[in-house]
Amino acid sequence: MSLRLRDGMIRGVEAYAYNIENGELVKQKMKKDAYFTEKEKDYFTIKFTLPSVKECAIIEYE
């Protein structure tokens, strides 16, 4: 995923993937090294990955 911001800079991202496995809801936290920030002219782009995302997963980030 990626987020694009015009001003400011995000110092961190927290993200979770919620999957159904064997009939149970499983919450998996994103690893701290799974995001990075890029500067493009007047914008900052924050990119991060959640490798545990499966079909029909719910993604939560802040």
Summary of the structure (lengths in Angstrom):
residues: 62
radius of gyration: 13.6
end to end distance: 12.3
largest distance: 46.5
contacts: 136
relative contact order: 0.39
helix: 0%
strand: 53%
